[in-house]
Amino acid sequence: MTKMSNDSKERGLLPFDVIVAANAGDPEAMLIVLQHYESFMMTQARRRFVKPNGESSYAVDQEILDELIIKCIEAVLSFQI
């Protein structure tokens, strides 16, 4: 497995060999895929919470984030190459 080149990082692309390795079950490659999509998943897992005093704030809902991580792993492993 190769590291991501600067050119790939700038364009936001995952190298094909990383995708193939993650699809084959390589834990290091899967970690690279999860790190690539981490900010997107955290954004999608943000929820508004209201405190008892009425103040509201936004924070990452860990249960939703965990579900998104599981769905990402399942999608990578089931992807037909």
C-alpha positions as CSV (number, residue, x, y, z in Angstrom):
1,M,0.0,0.0,0.0
2,T,1.2,3.5,-0.8
3,K,0.8,6.8,1.0
4,M,-1.4,9.5,-0.5
5,S,0.5,11.8,-2.8
6,N,0.2,15.6,-2.3
7,D,-1.6,15.8,-5.6
8,S,-4.3,13.3,-4.5
9,K,-4.6,15.1,-1.1
10,E,-5.2,18.4,-2.8
11,R,-7.9,17.0,-5.1
12,G,-9.6,15.1,-2.2
13,L,-9.2,11.7,-3.8
14,L,-8.3,8.4,-2.3
15,P,-5.7,6.4,-4.2
16,F,-7.2,3.4,-6.0
17,D,-4.8,0.9,-4.3
18,V,-6.0,2.2,-0.9
19,I,-9.6,1.5,-1.9
20,V,-8.8,-1.9,-3.2
21,A,-6.8,-2.8,0.0
22,A,-9.6,-1.5,2.3
23,N,-12.1,-3.5,0.2
24,A,-10.0,-6.6,0.8
25,G,-10.1,-6.0,4.6
26,D,-6.7,-4.3,5.2
27,P,-7.2,-2.4,8.6
28,E,-4.6,0.3,7.7
29,A,-6.3,1.1,4.4
30,M,-9.7,1.2,6.1
31,L,-8.3,3.6,8.6
32,I,-7.1,5.9,5.8
33,V,-10.6,5.7,4.2
34,L,-12.2,6.6,7.6
35,Q,-9.8,9.4,8.2
36,H,-10.6,10.7,4.7
37,Y,-14.3,10.9,5.4
38,E,-14.0,11.9,9.1
39,S,-14.8,15.6,8.8
40,F,-17.8,14.8,6.6
41,M,-19.2,12.2,9.0
42,M,-18.6,14.6,12.0
43,T,-20.5,17.3,10.2
44,Q,-23.4,15.0,9.4
45,A,-23.5,13.8,13.0
46,R,-23.8,17.3,14.5
47,R,-27.0,17.9,16.4
48,R,-28.6,20.7,18.3
49,F,-28.8,20.1,22.0
50,V,-30.9,22.2,24.3
51,K,-29.8,22.7,27.9
52,P,-32.3,22.7,30.8
53,N,-31.9,26.5,31.1
54,G,-33.0,26.9,27.4
55,E,-29.6,27.6,25.9
56,S,-28.8,25.6,22.8
57,S,-25.6,24.5,21.3
58,Y,-24.4,22.1,18.6
59,A,-22.2,19.1,19.2
60,V,-21.4,15.8,17.6
61,D,-23.8,13.0,18.6
62,Q,-21.5,10.1,19.2
63,E,-24.2,7.5,18.5
64,I,-24.9,8.9,15.0
65,L,-21.1,9.2,14.4
66,D,-20.7,5.5,15.3
67,E,-23.5,4.5,13.0
68,L,-22.0,6.5,10.1
69,I,-18.6,4.9,10.7
70,I,-20.2,1.4,10.6
71,K,-22.1,2.3,7.4
72,C,-18.9,3.5,5.8
73,I,-17.0,0.3,6.7
74,E,-19.9,-1.8,5.4
75,A,-20.0,0.1,2.2
76,V,-16.3,-0.2,1.5
77,L,-16.3,-3.9,2.3
78,S,-19.4,-4.6,0.1
79,F,-18.2,-2.5,-2.9
80,Q,-17.7,-4.6,-6.0
81,I,-14.4,-3.8,-7.7
